[in-house]
């Protein structure tokens, strides 16, 4: 990453220049025309939002991104990956239903929806990475790995495991297939909750590694388990669960390494845009949206995801906290708002690890284009 300039646009608008125009201007400043080529299959990576959540990026803004890509002769598609937890986005059928219910229908966004890791989250590509502390290769969703280029749209917010969730989390966790997500959250095999298991054998039939034995209850052999997470989804009783053993620091390091894999082969073909609006204390994976911890700030874009997330965090931390929110401490301007919600999570770990992997720089130049046409 050579250009660590981050472009910022506030939320002021006029009859001559609305917020959709500002988003398009940000993409242009971040060199979308130099990075996206005619004919490219472009993954527009975003979060469709869990059912009941209301803080994800609005579809009308996504449509403007799609329009800009079509102007360049590219072939954009909107994409996300299935979740590791059981919810309305844990497999492709209900995931697509949720996306459409949240407003991402073709008639609105003018682009097809593709769940990048397939029906059950097993569509992945093993991508080698250099300089990994935890991995030599990571499992990235196949259709993200196969895309020619990527525009990463992220709602910047707090996160209950990573401290912050922005472009790096959208890349590392959001672009990983089920096996990659499990590897980030857990270092051991999934566990069987005996009280729920009825011994139906469905997990045995789906386990490609032959790691599950069936008696009265299912039992997973941790030495044979490859950590694909298939059994978690296929158990009809929700009796197989992730062992959430990784602490926030290790998880963030693993997430950064998966971000490295997501960018492999196209780091110079990507543009990143963060929405610093409705800065909720937790992820859009929750089926609700809590009150924001600071006021809305605007949109930022860059070709450097590390600089972008650092700039967003800095801008949030310069704001006064909203008292009637999940913010427990650090309400004053200049104090760490994310530590105010999650005092034991050092969110800078992901930025430092990503910088060490060569994904970008925490040193940046902020250019305000709010008043520029």
N, C-alpha and C positions, 0 to 999 in steps of 0.2 A: 504494500500500500504506500503510494508516494504522496498522495494529497490528503493531508489531515485537516483540511478546511471543513468546518461545519457551518451550514447555512441555516439561518433562523428566520421565521416569519411569524409575526404575532397574529392575533385574531381580529384586528381591525379590518373592516371591509367598506366598500363604497359601491355606488352604481357602476363605476368604471372598472372595479377590480374586486371580485368576490373571493371567498375563501377557496373555492375550487380553482380559480385562476392562480392563487398563491401556491397551492399544492403543485400545480403544473410548473410554475416558475421555479420552485425548489428542485424539482426533478431536473430541469434544464441546467440549473446552476451546479448540480451534482454530476453533470456530464452524462445524462442518460443517452443523449444522441451519439456520444462517442463510445459508449459501452454496449449499447443494444444495436444489433445490425439487422438489416432487412432479411426477412425469412427466419429469424431466430424464433425458436420455441421458448417463450419466456415464462418461467414460473413466477407468478405474482404470489409470494408467500405471505399469508396473513393468518389471523386467528378468527375463525367464523363465530366464536363465542359459544359458550355452553348455553343450553336452553335455560332461560330465566336470567341470563346475564345481559347487561345493557351498556357496557362500557367499551366494547370492541369498536374498531374504526367503522364509521358509517359507510354503508355500501355506495352512497352517492359519491363519496371521495374516491373510493376504489374505482368507480366507473371513470372518473377523470384520468386516473392513472392508466387504465386500459385504453382510453381514447388517445392518450399521448403515445403509447406504445404502438397502437395501430397507425398513427401518423408516421411513425418511423418504418412502417412496413413489417413490423414484428407480428408474431402469432402468440398473444398472451393467453394464459389460462390461470384461473385462481386455484390455489392449492393449499392444503393443510394435511397433517397426518393424524392417524387415529391415536386416541389417548390410551395410556397404560391402565388408568383407573376405569372402572365401570361407570359409564354415564351415557349421555346422549350422543357422544362422539367416539365411542370405543370400537365401532366397526363402520364400514363405509355407507351402508344403507341408511342407518339412522343419522349418521354424520351429515350426509347430504340433505336429509330432511331438515335437520337442525339449521344447516347453513341457509336453506331456502326460507325457512320460517323466520330467520333472523334478517332476511332481506336480500340475500345474495343470489336471487333468481336471475336467470339469463336475461330476462326482460329489463332488469334493473342495472346489472353490471356489464352487460354486453360481452360476456366471456364465459366459456364453459368452466364447470367445476370438476376438478380431478382430485380424488383422494390419493395422495402420492405414494402411500405404502400399501395400496390395494384393499381388498375386501376385509381382511382380518389383521392387517398390520404386518404381514409377513413379506411383503414385496420390498426387498432391500438389496442394496449393493454394498459389499465389503470394500471400504475405501482405505487404502494405506495412508498413514499420516507420518510426517517427520517431526521428531522432537517430542513425541508423546511421553508423558510421565506415567500414565496409566494404561495407555493403549498404543499398539502399533498399527491397528486398523480399527475403524468404526463402522457401524452399520447405518447407512443413510437411506432414506426412502428412495425407491428406485426412480420414480418420475422426477424427483428433484435432482438426483444424480444424473439423469439422462437429459435434463433440460440444457439448452445452450447458454442461457443467461437467467438472471434472477433479479426481481425487484422485491425487496423485503420491506413490508409495511408492518410496523409494530406499534401497539399501544403501550406507551411507557408508563410504568406503574410500580407499586411494591410487589413483593413476592414472598410467600411464607417459607420458602426454602433457599432462594437465591438472594433475598434482600431486595433486589430490583429485577424487573423483567423488561427487557428492551430488545434491541436487535440481536445481541449475542444469545439471549435465551431463545428467541425466535429461530435462530440458526441452529443452535446446539441441541436443544430439546425439541423444538418444533419441526426440525428437518430429519430427526432420527426415526427410524422404523422401530417397531415394538422391541426388538432385541436391543437396540441402542438405548432406548428409554430405560429399559430394565437395568442395563449395565450402568447407567448414570445414577440410578436410585438405589441400587442394591448390589452387594458383592457376593450374595449367596442365592441359592435356589429359592423359588417361591415356596410358600408354606401352605399346608392343608389345615384348614380350621375344622377339626374333627366334629364339632357339634353340628356343623352344617352339611358335612359330607354324608351322602346316602349310599355311597358305593355303587353308583350307576355305571361307572366305567367310561364315561364320555371323554374324560381327560386322557385315559389310556389310549383310546382310539385316535386322538389328535396328536399325541406326543411323538414327534418324528425321531427323537433320540432314544426312545424306549426307556425313559428315566422314571416312569411311574409304575408302581406295582399296586395291584388291587387285592385287598383282603376284604374285611368288613368295611374298611375305609381305604381311601387312596393314600399312598405314601410315595414321596418324591425322593429319589436318590440324588443327593447334591453332587456326588462325584460324576454322575452320568449326565445330569441336567446341563444343557447348553445355554440356558438363560434366555430363550426366545420369548417367553411369556405367553405362548399360545394357550396354555392350559388355563390361564387366568380368565381369558375371554370366553373360552368354550365351556367352562363349568356352569351348568344350568342352575346350580344352587349358590353361586358366588362363594364357594367354599375354599377356593385357592386364591391366595393373596400375596402381594409383594411383601417381602421383608424389608422394611424401610430402615436399612442399617447405615446408610452413608450420612455422615454429618454434612452440614452446609458447605464447609470448605472443600472437602473432597468432591462433593457433588458439583460444585461450581467449576472445579478444575476439569472434571470429566466432561462437563457441558462445553467448556471452551475447546476441548479436544474434538468433540463432535462438531462444533462450529467450524473447526479447521477442515474436517471431512466434508461438510456441506459446501464449502467454498472451493474444494479441490478442483482444479482444472478450469475454474471460471471466476477466480477472485477479481480479475480485471474486467469482468462482464456483469458486475453486480452494482446495484444502487440501493441505498438504504434510506428509509424515511420513517421517523418516529412522530407519533402524535402525543404531545404532552398536554392532554385534555382528560378530564375525569380521572385524575391521578389517584386511582383506588389503592387501598392498602394491600390488596391481594390480586391474584391472577384472574384473567377472564375465563379460566377453567371452572371457576365456581359458578353455581347456579343462581347467583345473586350478585349485585354490585353494591358494595358499601359506599358510604359518603367519601368524597375525595379528601385527601389530606392537605392539599394546597389548591389554590385557584388555578383555573385553566391558563396556560401560557402560550401555546401555539404549536407550530410544526417545525421540525428540523430535518435536514437531509445531508447526506455525505456519501462519499465513496469509501469511507473508513468507518466500519461498525464500532470499533473500539472508541475512537474519538467521539462518535455520535452518542453512544451511551454515556460516556464521561461528561459530555457537554449537557446532556439532558439531566443527569444527576446533579450537576453543579447548579443549573438553573432552578431546579426544584428546591435545592437546599438553601438557595438565596431568598426564598419566599417565606413569608410568615405562615405558620401552620394554621389550619382551620381548627378552632377549639372543639367544635362538635363533630369530631371524627375519631378514628381509631388511634390517632396520634397521642401517645401517653406523655411523652416529654419532647424536648427539642423543638418547641414552637417558635422560637425566635429566628429571624432571618440570619442565615449563615450556619445554623445548626443542622445536624444530619437528621433529616426527616425520616429516612428509612430505618436508621437506628432508633428513632423515636417510636417506631412501631415494632421493630424486631431488634431489640438491644443486643442479642447474642449472635447476630449474623453480620459478618463483615462482607458486605456486597462488593468491595473492591477486589476480592480474590479473582472473580471471573475476568475483570478487566486486566489485572496483572498477568494472569495466565494467558489470556488471548494475545496480549502484547508480546509476551515471551515467545509465543508460537509464530509471531510475525503477521498477525491478522490486522494490525493497525497500531496506532500510537495513542497514548493517553494525553499527550501534549497536542493541542489543537489551536486553530485560529477560528474564532467565531465571527461570522459575517452576517450582519442583520440586513436582510433584503426586504423588510416589511414595507418600506415605502417606495421600492423600486418596481417599475412596470416592465 
